[in-house]
Structure formats: structure tokens, C-alpha cells
Amino acid sequence: MSAAVVKLPTAARRMVRQPMNKEGRASRAALREQQGIAFDYRFPTEREAEGIASAIHPMTPERWLLLAMLHVMPAEQFEKLTAFGVHGNPAIRGLLQMAKGGVGLNMDVMNALERCGQ
């Protein structure tokens, strides 16, 4: 069914001005001009993954093996090990987080490792 487009008699002829947004627009424009450069936004999960990746950055074969062993370790043994690892090296804490983290965290850490030069 094709019908001609008809302008409604109640339609506004022009855009309605919104004076309430004027100061907000001006402040955003001033902030953009003040910064000079645009920063890329990273999600909180990506920022967390970058912290883990910077802690475990030189991923040696020994660390890959340790990560695999931590991943298949039973839960009760892993909890006992985590009690020691909480106060330890940041690399160990990162490996512990990565071992029991989800797929999304692991993918974010892998992407962050690639950005670090791994």
C-alpha cells in the first residue's frame, strides 16, 4: 500500500530550541577544546585486564604451564593456594585471577598482552 506522505497540520515547522541545554553544550565544547586530544575509552574490564597483563607481561613457557596447572586444579586446593597468593607477587595474583576467570577476562588479558608486545 503506497500512500502519499502528508504533512500533519500539528507538526512543528522548525526544531524547538532548548535553552536549558545551552550551558551544557558550551561546557562540553570548552572541555573538548581544553583537552586538545581525544582519549580512547576503555571498558572497566579492559582496564582490569591491562593491569593483569602488565603484571604477567613476560609470559614465559613456565608461566603458561603454571596457568594450565592452576586452571585444572580442584577448587579446595585452589582456595588454599589463593590464601598464600593474595599477599604475594603481582604476577602470581594475575595468574590466579586469570586461571579461574571467565572467557571474557581471558580474552581481554590476551588482547592486552598483545598490545604490550607479547
PyMOL CGO cylinders between C-alpha atoms (Angstrom):
from pymol import cmd
from pymol.cgo import CYLINDER

trace = [
    CYLINDER, 0.00, 0.00, 0.00, 1.63, 3.24, -1.07, 0.3, 1, 1, 1, 1, 1, 1,
    CYLINDER, 1.63, 3.24, -1.07, 0.17, 6.49, 0.07, 0.3, 1, 1, 1, 1, 1, 1,
    CYLINDER, 0.17, 6.49, 0.07, 1.44, 9.98, -0.37, 0.3, 1, 1, 1, 1, 1, 1,
    CYLINDER, 1.44, 9.98, -0.37, 3.25, 11.49, 2.56, 0.3, 1, 1, 1, 1, 1, 1,
    CYLINDER, 3.25, 11.49, 2.56, 1.12, 14.21, 4.04, 0.3, 1, 1, 1, 1, 1, 1,
    CYLINDER, 1.12, 14.21, 4.04, 2.41, 16.86, 6.41, 0.3, 1, 1, 1, 1, 1, 1,
    CYLINDER, 2.41, 16.86, 6.41, 0.30, 16.92, 9.51, 0.3, 1, 1, 1, 1, 1, 1,
    CYLINDER, 0.30, 16.92, 9.51, -1.17, 20.28, 10.47, 0.3, 1, 1, 1, 1, 1, 1,
    CYLINDER, -1.17, 20.28, 10.47, 0.11, 19.87, 14.04, 0.3, 1, 1, 1, 1, 1, 1,
    CYLINDER, 0.11, 19.87, 14.04, 3.73, 19.23, 13.01, 0.3, 1, 1, 1, 1, 1, 1,
    CYLINDER, 3.73, 19.23, 13.01, 6.32, 21.78, 14.12, 0.3, 1, 1, 1, 1, 1, 1,
    CYLINDER, 6.32, 21.78, 14.12, 7.71, 23.91, 11.32, 0.3, 1, 1, 1, 1, 1, 1,
    CYLINDER, 7.71, 23.91, 11.32, 11.21, 24.06, 12.78, 0.3, 1, 1, 1, 1, 1, 1,
    CYLINDER, 11.21, 24.06, 12.78, 13.20, 22.49, 15.59, 0.3, 1, 1, 1, 1, 1, 1,
    CYLINDER, 13.20, 22.49, 15.59, 12.25, 23.65, 19.04, 0.3, 1, 1, 1, 1, 1, 1,
    CYLINDER, 12.25, 23.65, 19.04, 15.00, 25.50, 20.86, 0.3, 1, 1, 1, 1, 1, 1,
    CYLINDER, 15.00, 25.50, 20.86, 16.02, 24.07, 24.19, 0.3, 1, 1, 1, 1, 1, 1,
    CYLINDER, 16.02, 24.07, 24.19, 17.65, 26.84, 26.21, 0.3, 1, 1, 1, 1, 1, 1,
    CYLINDER, 17.65, 26.84, 26.21, 18.21, 24.52, 29.17, 0.3, 1, 1, 1, 1, 1, 1,
    CYLINDER, 18.21, 24.52, 29.17, 20.91, 22.61, 27.25, 0.3, 1, 1, 1, 1, 1, 1,
    CYLINDER, 20.91, 22.61, 27.25, 22.82, 25.73, 26.16, 0.3, 1, 1, 1, 1, 1, 1,
    CYLINDER, 22.82, 25.73, 26.16, 25.22, 25.83, 29.13, 0.3, 1, 1, 1, 1, 1, 1,
    CYLINDER, 25.22, 25.83, 29.13, 25.82, 22.09, 28.96, 0.3, 1, 1, 1, 1, 1, 1,
    CYLINDER, 25.82, 22.09, 28.96, 26.71, 22.25, 25.28, 0.3, 1, 1, 1, 1, 1, 1,
    CYLINDER, 26.71, 22.25, 25.28, 29.01, 25.20, 25.88, 0.3, 1, 1, 1, 1, 1, 1,
    CYLINDER, 29.01, 25.20, 25.88, 30.80, 23.46, 28.76, 0.3, 1, 1, 1, 1, 1, 1,
    CYLINDER, 30.80, 23.46, 28.76, 31.28, 20.26, 26.73, 0.3, 1, 1, 1, 1, 1, 1,
    CYLINDER, 31.28, 20.26, 26.73, 32.68, 22.25, 23.80, 0.3, 1, 1, 1, 1, 1, 1,
    CYLINDER, 32.68, 22.25, 23.80, 35.04, 24.14, 26.14, 0.3, 1, 1, 1, 1, 1, 1,
    CYLINDER, 35.04, 24.14, 26.14, 36.20, 20.87, 27.70, 0.3, 1, 1, 1, 1, 1, 1,
    CYLINDER, 36.20, 20.87, 27.70, 36.92, 19.36, 24.28, 0.3, 1, 1, 1, 1, 1, 1,
    CYLINDER, 36.92, 19.36, 24.28, 38.91, 22.43, 23.25, 0.3, 1, 1, 1, 1, 1, 1,
    CYLINDER, 38.91, 22.43, 23.25, 40.80, 22.44, 26.55, 0.3, 1, 1, 1, 1, 1, 1,
    CYLINDER, 40.80, 22.44, 26.55, 41.88, 18.79, 26.26, 0.3, 1, 1, 1, 1, 1, 1,
    CYLINDER, 41.88, 18.79, 26.26, 43.14, 19.14, 22.72, 0.3, 1, 1, 1, 1, 1, 1,
    CYLINDER, 43.14, 19.14, 22.72, 43.29, 15.41, 22.07, 0.3, 1, 1, 1, 1, 1, 1,
    CYLINDER, 43.29, 15.41, 22.07, 40.69, 12.68, 22.28, 0.3, 1, 1, 1, 1, 1, 1,
    CYLINDER, 40.69, 12.68, 22.28, 41.34, 9.73, 24.56, 0.3, 1, 1, 1, 1, 1, 1,
    CYLINDER, 41.34, 9.73, 24.56, 40.18, 6.27, 23.63, 0.3, 1, 1, 1, 1, 1, 1,
    CYLINDER, 40.18, 6.27, 23.63, 37.63, 4.89, 26.05, 0.3, 1, 1, 1, 1, 1, 1,
    CYLINDER, 37.63, 4.89, 26.05, 38.34, 1.51, 27.61, 0.3, 1, 1, 1, 1, 1, 1,
    CYLINDER, 38.34, 1.51, 27.61, 35.77, -0.52, 29.44, 0.3, 1, 1, 1, 1, 1, 1,
    CYLINDER, 35.77, -0.52, 29.44, 36.43, -1.34, 33.11, 0.3, 1, 1, 1, 1, 1, 1,
    CYLINDER, 36.43, -1.34, 33.11, 37.04, -4.99, 32.21, 0.3, 1, 1, 1, 1, 1, 1,
    CYLINDER, 37.04, -4.99, 32.21, 39.70, -3.93, 29.72, 0.3, 1, 1, 1, 1, 1, 1,
    CYLINDER, 39.70, -3.93, 29.72, 41.37, -1.71, 32.33, 0.3, 1, 1, 1, 1, 1, 1,
    CYLINDER, 41.37, -1.71, 32.33, 41.40, -4.63, 34.78, 0.3, 1, 1, 1, 1, 1, 1,
    CYLINDER, 41.40, -4.63, 34.78, 42.86, -6.88, 32.09, 0.3, 1, 1, 1, 1, 1, 1,
    CYLINDER, 42.86, -6.88, 32.09, 45.59, -4.34, 31.33, 0.3, 1, 1, 1, 1, 1, 1,
    CYLINDER, 45.59, -4.34, 31.33, 46.60, -4.39, 34.99, 0.3, 1, 1, 1, 1, 1, 1,
    CYLINDER, 46.60, -4.39, 34.99, 46.82, -8.17, 34.97, 0.3, 1, 1, 1, 1, 1, 1,
    CYLINDER, 46.82, -8.17, 34.97, 48.70, -8.17, 31.66, 0.3, 1, 1, 1, 1, 1, 1,
    CYLINDER, 48.70, -8.17, 31.66, 51.25, -5.64, 32.90, 0.3, 1, 1, 1, 1, 1, 1,
    CYLINDER, 51.25, -5.64, 32.90, 51.85, -7.83, 35.97, 0.3, 1, 1, 1, 1, 1, 1,
    CYLINDER, 51.85, -7.83, 35.97, 52.36, -11.04, 33.98, 0.3, 1, 1, 1, 1, 1, 1,
    CYLINDER, 52.36, -11.04, 33.98, 53.81, -9.42, 30.85, 0.3, 1, 1, 1, 1, 1, 1,
    CYLINDER, 53.81, -9.42, 30.85, 56.79, -11.61, 30.07, 0.3, 1, 1, 1, 1, 1, 1,
    CYLINDER, 56.79, -11.61, 30.07, 54.68, -14.76, 29.60, 0.3, 1, 1, 1, 1, 1, 1,
    CYLINDER, 54.68, -14.76, 29.60, 57.38, -17.39, 29.66, 0.3, 1, 1, 1, 1, 1, 1,
    CYLINDER, 57.38, -17.39, 29.66, 56.65, -21.07, 28.96, 0.3, 1, 1, 1, 1, 1, 1,
    CYLINDER, 56.65, -21.07, 28.96, 56.91, -21.72, 32.70, 0.3, 1, 1, 1, 1, 1, 1,
    CYLINDER, 56.91, -21.72, 32.70, 54.12, -19.25, 33.37, 0.3, 1, 1, 1, 1, 1, 1,
    CYLINDER, 54.12, -19.25, 33.37, 51.94, -20.82, 30.68, 0.3, 1, 1, 1, 1, 1, 1,
    CYLINDER, 51.94, -20.82, 30.68, 52.43, -24.23, 32.35, 0.3, 1, 1, 1, 1, 1, 1,
    CYLINDER, 52.43, -24.23, 32.35, 51.64, -22.76, 35.77, 0.3, 1, 1, 1, 1, 1, 1,
    CYLINDER, 51.64, -22.76, 35.77, 48.50, -21.17, 34.34, 0.3, 1, 1, 1, 1, 1, 1,
    CYLINDER, 48.50, -21.17, 34.34, 47.40, -24.52, 32.89, 0.3, 1, 1, 1, 1, 1, 1,
    CYLINDER, 47.40, -24.52, 32.89, 48.01, -26.29, 36.21, 0.3, 1, 1, 1, 1, 1, 1,
    CYLINDER, 48.01, -26.29, 36.21, 46.10, -23.63, 38.13, 0.3, 1, 1, 1, 1, 1, 1,
    CYLINDER, 46.10, -23.63, 38.13, 43.23, -23.90, 35.67, 0.3, 1, 1, 1, 1, 1, 1,
    CYLINDER, 43.23, -23.90, 35.67, 42.73, -27.64, 36.21, 0.3, 1, 1, 1, 1, 1, 1,
    CYLINDER, 42.73, -27.64, 36.21, 43.42, -27.56, 39.95, 0.3, 1, 1, 1, 1, 1, 1,
    CYLINDER, 43.42, -27.56, 39.95, 40.50, -28.66, 42.17, 0.3, 1, 1, 1, 1, 1, 1,
    CYLINDER, 40.50, -28.66, 42.17, 38.61, -25.87, 43.90, 0.3, 1, 1, 1, 1, 1, 1,
    CYLINDER, 38.61, -25.87, 43.90, 39.60, -26.71, 47.51, 0.3, 1, 1, 1, 1, 1, 1,
    CYLINDER, 39.60, -26.71, 47.51, 43.31, -26.83, 46.64, 0.3, 1, 1, 1, 1, 1, 1,
    CYLINDER, 43.31, -26.83, 46.64, 42.97, -23.62, 44.67, 0.3, 1, 1, 1, 1, 1, 1,
    CYLINDER, 42.97, -23.62, 44.67, 41.38, -21.87, 47.68, 0.3, 1, 1, 1, 1, 1, 1,
    CYLINDER, 41.38, -21.87, 47.68, 44.26, -22.96, 49.93, 0.3, 1, 1, 1, 1, 1, 1,
    CYLINDER, 44.26, -22.96, 49.93, 46.75, -21.69, 47.36, 0.3, 1, 1, 1, 1, 1, 1,
    CYLINDER, 46.75, -21.69, 47.36, 44.92, -18.39, 46.97, 0.3, 1, 1, 1, 1, 1, 1,
    CYLINDER, 44.92, -18.39, 46.97, 45.35, -17.68, 50.68, 0.3, 1, 1, 1, 1, 1, 1,
    CYLINDER, 45.35, -17.68, 50.68, 49.11, -17.57, 50.11, 0.3, 1, 1, 1, 1, 1, 1,
    CYLINDER, 49.11, -17.57, 50.11, 48.94, -15.83, 46.73, 0.3, 1, 1, 1, 1, 1, 1,
    CYLINDER, 48.94, -15.83, 46.73, 46.88, -12.88, 47.91, 0.3, 1, 1, 1, 1, 1, 1,
    CYLINDER, 46.88, -12.88, 47.91, 49.87, -11.25, 49.60, 0.3, 1, 1, 1, 1, 1, 1,
    CYLINDER, 49.87, -11.25, 49.60, 52.44, -12.37, 47.06, 0.3, 1, 1, 1, 1, 1, 1,
    CYLINDER, 52.44, -12.37, 47.06, 53.88, -11.26, 43.78, 0.3, 1, 1, 1, 1, 1, 1,
    CYLINDER, 53.88, -11.26, 43.78, 51.56, -9.32, 41.43, 0.3, 1, 1, 1, 1, 1, 1,
    CYLINDER, 51.56, -9.32, 41.43, 52.39, -11.80, 38.66, 0.3, 1, 1, 1, 1, 1, 1,
    CYLINDER, 52.39, -11.80, 38.66, 51.13, -14.67, 40.81, 0.3, 1, 1, 1, 1, 1, 1,
    CYLINDER, 51.13, -14.67, 40.81, 47.96, -12.77, 41.68, 0.3, 1, 1, 1, 1, 1, 1,
    CYLINDER, 47.96, -12.77, 41.68, 47.42, -12.08, 37.98, 0.3, 1, 1, 1, 1, 1, 1,
    CYLINDER, 47.42, -12.08, 37.98, 47.87, -15.75, 37.11, 0.3, 1, 1, 1, 1, 1, 1,
    CYLINDER, 47.87, -15.75, 37.11, 45.45, -16.74, 39.88, 0.3, 1, 1, 1, 1, 1, 1,
    CYLINDER, 45.45, -16.74, 39.88, 42.83, -14.31, 38.57, 0.3, 1, 1, 1, 1, 1, 1,
    CYLINDER, 42.83, -14.31, 38.57, 43.35, -15.50, 35.02, 0.3, 1, 1, 1, 1, 1, 1,
    CYLINDER, 43.35, -15.50, 35.02, 43.19, -19.19, 35.96, 0.3, 1, 1, 1, 1, 1, 1,
    CYLINDER, 43.19, -19.19, 35.96, 39.71, -19.00, 37.43, 0.3, 1, 1, 1, 1, 1, 1,
    CYLINDER, 39.71, -19.00, 37.43, 38.47, -16.02, 35.42, 0.3, 1, 1, 1, 1, 1, 1,
    CYLINDER, 38.47, -16.02, 35.42, 35.88, -16.23, 32.71, 0.3, 1, 1, 1, 1, 1, 1,
    CYLINDER, 35.88, -16.23, 32.71, 36.37, -16.35, 28.98, 0.3, 1, 1, 1, 1, 1, 1,
    CYLINDER, 36.37, -16.35, 28.98, 35.84, -12.60, 28.67, 0.3, 1, 1, 1, 1, 1, 1,
    CYLINDER, 35.84, -12.60, 28.67, 38.59, -11.81, 31.18, 0.3, 1, 1, 1, 1, 1, 1,
    CYLINDER, 38.59, -11.81, 31.18, 40.99, -14.21, 29.48, 0.3, 1, 1, 1, 1, 1, 1,
    CYLINDER, 40.99, -14.21, 29.48, 40.28, -12.70, 26.06, 0.3, 1, 1, 1, 1, 1, 1,
    CYLINDER, 40.28, -12.70, 26.06, 40.80, -9.18, 27.42, 0.3, 1, 1, 1, 1, 1, 1,
    CYLINDER, 40.80, -9.18, 27.42, 44.09, -10.22, 29.05, 0.3, 1, 1, 1, 1, 1, 1,
    CYLINDER, 44.09, -10.22, 29.05, 45.27, -11.86, 25.82, 0.3, 1, 1, 1, 1, 1, 1,
    CYLINDER, 45.27, -11.86, 25.82, 44.45, -8.71, 23.86, 0.3, 1, 1, 1, 1, 1, 1,
    CYLINDER, 44.45, -8.71, 23.86, 46.25, -6.59, 26.46, 0.3, 1, 1, 1, 1, 1, 1,
    CYLINDER, 46.25, -6.59, 26.46, 49.29, -8.89, 26.26, 0.3, 1, 1, 1, 1, 1, 1,
    CYLINDER, 49.29, -8.89, 26.26, 49.36, -8.43, 22.50, 0.3, 1, 1, 1, 1, 1, 1,
    CYLINDER, 49.36, -8.43, 22.50, 49.26, -4.67, 22.99, 0.3, 1, 1, 1, 1, 1, 1,
    CYLINDER, 49.26, -4.67, 22.99, 52.15, -4.93, 25.48, 0.3, 1, 1, 1, 1, 1, 1,
    CYLINDER, 52.15, -4.93, 25.48, 54.29, -6.54, 22.81, 0.3, 1, 1, 1, 1, 1, 1,
    CYLINDER, 54.29, -6.54, 22.81, 53.88, -10.23, 23.60, 0.3, 1, 1, 1, 1, 1, 1,
]
cmd.load_cgo(trace, "trace")
